[in-house]
Amino acid sequence: MNPTDYPPLSHVLAGVGFVFIIILAPCIAAWAL
């Protein structure tokens, strides 16, 4: 298991966070309103 076999953890977290925000932002906005 070489580290080069997987993308950097920071990139993974950034991707997950981006999707997380894209999906939940409308829901949070609708709930807040």
C-alpha positions as CSV (number, residue, x, y, z in Angstrom):
1,M,0.0,0.0,0.0
2,N,2.0,3.0,-1.3
3,P,0.8,6.5,-0.5
4,T,0.9,7.2,-4.3
5,D,-1.8,4.6,-4.8
6,Y,-4.4,7.0,-3.4
7,P,-5.0,10.7,-3.8
8,P,-3.8,13.0,-1.0
9,L,-6.0,13.0,2.0
10,S,-6.4,16.8,1.7
11,H,-7.8,16.4,-1.8
12,V,-10.2,13.7,-0.6
13,L,-11.5,15.8,2.3
14,A,-11.8,18.8,0.0
15,G,-13.9,16.7,-2.5
16,V,-16.1,15.3,0.3
17,G,-16.6,18.7,1.8
18,F,-17.4,20.3,-1.6
19,V,-20.1,17.6,-2.3
20,F,-21.3,17.9,1.3
21,I,-21.8,21.7,1.0
22,I,-23.4,21.4,-2.5
23,I,-26.0,18.9,-1.3
24,L,-26.8,20.4,2.1
25,A,-26.6,24.1,1.3
26,P,-30.1,24.2,-0.3
27,C,-31.6,22.1,2.5
28,I,-30.0,24.3,5.2
29,A,-31.1,27.5,3.4
30,A,-34.7,26.2,3.0
31,W,-34.8,25.2,6.7
32,A,-33.4,28.6,7.8
33,L,-36.0,30.4,5.7
